[in-house]
Amino acid sequence: MRNRLAEIRKDKKMSSEDLAKRLEVTRQTLISIENGRYDPSLSLAFRIAKLFDLAIEDIFIFEEGNKNEE
């Protein structure tokens, strides 16, 4: 799954540390999500979307053929 989290965060002029604090996750977790190394839980994805007043689909992009797809 791809995401636009870093792009959206930077557009809002928010540091990764600030966003991590607001989401109550570690900066390492946030960076891993932004770099596509970690997919957030559904709960965290909803919190991210709510924080930016966007739909989850505006941030996280599902790609067909995802290796984790069952």
JOBELPE-V490784 format. One record per backbone hydrogen bond with DSSP energy under -1.0 kcal/mol. NH is the residue of the N-H (numbers start at 0). CO is the residue of the C=O. E is the energy in kcal/mol with one decimal. If there is no record, write none. Layout:
# JOBELPE-V490784
nh = <NH;NH>
co = <CO;CO>
e = <E;E>
This chain:
# JOBELPE-V490784
nh = <1;3;7;8;9;10;11;12;13;18;19;20;21;22;24;29;30;31;32;33;34;35;36;37;44;45;46;47;48;49;50;51;53;57;58;59;60;68>
co = <60;58;3;4;5;6;7;9;8;14;15;16;17;18;19;25;26;27;28;29;30;32;31;31;40;41;42;43;44;45;46;47;48;54;55;55;1;65>
e = <-2.2;-2.5;-2.7;-3.0;-2.6;-2.3;-1.7;-1.6;-2.2;-2.4;-2.4;-2.2;-2.2;-2.1;-2.4;-2.1;-2.8;-2.2;-2.2;-2.7;-2.2;-1.6;-2.2;-1.2;-2.6;-2.3;-2.0;-2.6;-2.5;-2.7;-2.3;-1.8;-2.6;-1.6;-1.7;-3.2;-2.9;-2.0>
